[in-house]
Amino acid sequence: MQEKAYCIFEYSKTYSVTVVQRLFRTKFRKEPPHRHNISRLVKQFQDIGCLCKNKSTGRKETKPEVVQRIRDSFLWSISKSTRRAGAELAIPHTTVWCVLRKCLHSSRTDIRWSKL
């Protein structure tokens, strides 16, 4: 973090990425950041006012309409595979599998027993 702050500080004095790299090399005795990284740090500091990393957005949530379509599909045909259901609904089969396991808290055998 000290090295990033040093780059921002020196850039604010000189407005030259090349000069910042030279000063960085003499002060820290190691290879300086690439010029694009220095420019990115400066832009981030000007926009946000912080050198912190942005939080990850994480995995996208499955829409309730998709969950309902998957539920309806398996209620009509309980012996269907997740690959076939995915192909019919134009949804990746891994999404179908995750919805069955996580959102509906069941597997195909649970759906079979609930239909009987």
N, C-alpha and C positions, 0 to 999 in steps of 0.2 A: 504494500500500500504506500510505503514511503517513496518507492521508485515512481509510482504513478503520479503521486502528488508533486514530486520533483519535476517530472516531465511537464505537467500543467503549469507549474510555477515558472519554469524557464521559458516555456512557449509564450506565456503572457508578457515576459520581458522582451523576448527577441522576435517573436512571430515568425520563426524559421524552424522547420522540422530538422533540417540538417545541423543547425547549430545545437539544437536540443540533443541530437544524437551524439555529437562530439563531446558536449559537456557531460552527458550521461556516462560515456565511455571513460572519461578521465576521473569522474567522481566515484563510480561504483566498480570500476575495473572489470567490466564484463560487457558482452555484446548488448548494444542498446535495442530497444523495441523497434520493430519495423516502422517505417514512416506512416504507413496506413494505420497502424495501431495507435501511434501518437495522435494522428488526426482524429481518429475515432474517439479517443479519450477526451480530447479537447472539445469535440462536438457534444459528447455526452455530458461533460461538465457544464457547458454553456446551456444545453437544453434542460437538463434535470437539476443541475447544481450539486450532483453527488457522483462519486465514482463507484457506487455500489453495483452489484450484479442485479439484474432484473429478476424477479421471481418467475419461475416457470409456470406456464399456463396449465400444464398437466394434460391428462387424457380427457378427450371430449366426452361429454355425457351423451348417452343414447337418448334420442327423443322419445317421448311417451307414445307418439303415433307409431313408431317403429316397434316398440315393445308390444303394443296392442296388435299390430299386424302379425307379429311372430306368435303371439298367444293364440290368435284366431286360427292361424295356419296349423298349429299343432293340435288344436281342439278338433278340427275336421279330420285330420289324418295323423293319428298318434304314432304310427310306425314309420313315419317319414324321417329320413336322415337330416342332419343339420346342413349337409352339402346340398341336398335337394331343396330344402326349404330356402336356403340362401339363393339358389339359382332361380327359384320361382318368384321370390320377393325382390330380387336384384339387390341383395344385401350380402356382404361377405359372410361366409359360413362361420368365421371366427366370431363375428358379432352375434350371429344367431346362437352360437354355443355360449357365449358370455351372458347373453340375456337370459337364456334358459337357466344357467347356473346361478347367476348373481341377482338379476332383477326378479325373476319368477321363483327363485329358490327351489328349483325342482330339476329333475332330469326327465327323460322321456318315460321312464318306468313310473315315476310319480304321476305323470299326466295320464298314463294308461290306467292306473289304479283309481284315480279320481273320476275317470269317465265311466267306470263299471258300476 
